[in-house]
């Protein structure tokens, strides 16, 4: 793949934000990277296997999947062109990948080892800052997710999610960036149960629902559920 294309994609990546394209090309030249051309369903890293590199999606679509106790695969997160993965795992003391990373369709991925990521961090403070921001954001989101999953009922989990979205966007009128299926996976509840509870909450006058648009009608009542 042409290096100009690689640099162009990385220029839009959050970890390289604020870094000049010529500088990005120089930083990549310091690394002994691997450029992977993957066909659909190719496994990049398997669950419980060593994770020694982080990846940047240059083209295609890559998913982070977790195997449930029943044996089914649950998509934890999907990464598309310009996004990255395993930035926290490469520095983990366990050294193991807690989930399976797989190409959902034909994809091109740039893999950079932990050693080379450290070289980039030493050479470019902006990259280091962006990486720390990314890791901090993930810790924050993980804490939110743990709090949400600590609620036993579907209504409580939905209320927690909707209130967080309201505070995040500073508006009671929300346009969700998740499909109903993705919302179900996020709060750890089956899709039919989520749809049923949203309808009940609308009947109770807490919210109004129109596809992905949800308006919070009574934030105080939602808060009292928690």
N, C-alpha and C positions, 0 to 999 in steps of 0.2 A: 504494500500500500504506500502511496506517495506521502513523503514526510510533510509536505505542505498541507495535505488533507488532515493528517494526524494533528499537526499544530493548530489548524483551524478548529478542529473539534475540541481539543484541549483548551483552547482560548475561551470557550464557552462553559468550561467545567468549573464548578465552584472552588475547587482546590487551587486552580490556576488563575482565579479572579484577581485582576490588578497587576498581572505580570505581562510584559510585552511579548508578542509572538516570537521575536528573535531570541529573547531570553528563554522562552519555553523550549525552543528547539535546542538551545545550548544545554539546558538542564537534562533533556531527554538523551542527548548525546553522551552524557556522563554515565548513563545506565546501561547495563547489559539486559535489556528488556526482551520479552518474548511477544511476538505478534501472532495471535492465534486466529486462524480462519476456521470457524466452526459451523458445522451443519446443524440443522434443527435437532433438538433432543440430545446434543452432546453434553456430557457432564464435564464441567470445568473443575469442580472440587466436590468430593463426596463427604457426606456427614461422617464425623469422627476421624477423618483423614487429616494429615498435617496441612496447615494453611500457611504457606511461606511467602505469598505474593498478594498484592492488591491489584484490582483490575479496573480498567477504564473502557467503557463500551464505546467503540468508534463507529459501529454500525450494527443494526439489528436489535435484538431484545434478549435480555438475560434475566432469569428469575432465581430468587432465593427461596428454596422449598424446604419444608420440615415434614418429616414422616410422623404421622400421628400414631398412637398406640394401636389403632385398628389397621394400620398399614397403608392408609391413604395419604397422598401428598397434599399438603396445604401450602399455598403460595404466601410467603411472608412478605415479600417485596419484589417488585419488578423494576428493572433498570433498563433504560433505553439509551439511544445515542446521546453522548455527552455526560452520562452519569457514571458513577463509580461504585465499587463494592469492596468489602473485606478490609477497609482501611483501619478498622479497630482490631480485627482478628490477627493481622500479621504481627502485631506486637503483644499478643496475648501470651501469658506465661504457660497456658495449657498447650498452645501450639496446634490445637485441633479446630477443625471447622465444625460448628454446632449444627450446620444445616447443609443441604446440597445446593450447589450453584450450577445451573444448567442453562444452555442456550435454548430459548423457546422457538427461535427460528434462525435461519442462516445469519451468523453474526461475526463481527471482527472485534477482538478484544486485545487491548494492550496490557500485558501483565508486567508489573514492576516488583521486584523482591523487596523485602523489608530493609535489607542492607542498602539498596539503592534509594529507597524512599528516605532513609536517614541522610544519605548523601545530598539529596535535593533539599532537605530541610536545613542542612548545614550551609548550603550554598545560597538558599533563597529564603530569607525571613518571612516574606509575604506568604509563601507556600506553607511554612510552618504555622503561621498564625491562622491561615484558612483551615488547616488540618485540625488544629486545636479547637477552633470554632465548631467544626463538623462533629468532632468527638463530644464536645460539651453539649451540643444540640441533641445528640443521640442519647446521652445520659438523661437529659431533661425529658425527652420524649419517652424514654423507658420508665422513668419514675411516674409519668402521667399514665402510662399503660398499666403499670402495676397497681396504681391507685384505682383505675377504672375496673380492672379485673377483680379487685378485692370486694366489689359490691356483688351480693349474691343474686339479685333479681335483674331481669332483663330491663325493667323500667328504670332502675337505678343506673345501670350502665349507659342506657340511652340518655338519661338526664345528665349524667356526668359528661358524656361526649358532647351533647348539644350546648351545655353551658360553657365548656372549654372553647368550642367553636365560636360562640357568641362573644366571649372575651377576646379571643384571638382576632376576630374581624371587627370588633367594636360595633356590632350590629345584631339586631334580633332577627333580621331577614338573612337567611343563610342559603347559599348555593353549594351543596356538597360536592367535593372533588372525588367522592367515592361512589361507586355503584352500590346498589342494595347488597349485592354479594360481597363486595369489598368491605362494606360497613359491618356486615355479619361476621366476617373473618376478623376484623379489627377488634370488635368487642367480645369475640369468642362465643357467639350465640348462633344457632341455626337460622338461616334466612327466613323461613316461615314464621318463626317466633318473633323476629325483628319486625317483619311486616305487620304481624298481628298486633304487636305492642304499640307500634307507631299509630295504627288506626285507633286503638283504644285511647292513646294519649290525645289524639285529635278529638275524639268523642268527648273526652273529659275537659276539653277547652284549654289544654296546656299548649298545644301547637296546632298549626295548620300545615298540611302536607300536599305538595303537588310535584310528583316525580322527585327530582333532586333538590327541589326548593322546599325549605322548611322555615316557617316563621314561628318564633317563640312568642306565644301570646301571654304567658304568665311565668316569668322567670323566677319570681318568688316561690311559686308553688313547685316549680321544678327543683329549686334549691332545697325545699323542705323534704323532698323525697330522699335526699342523700343522708 
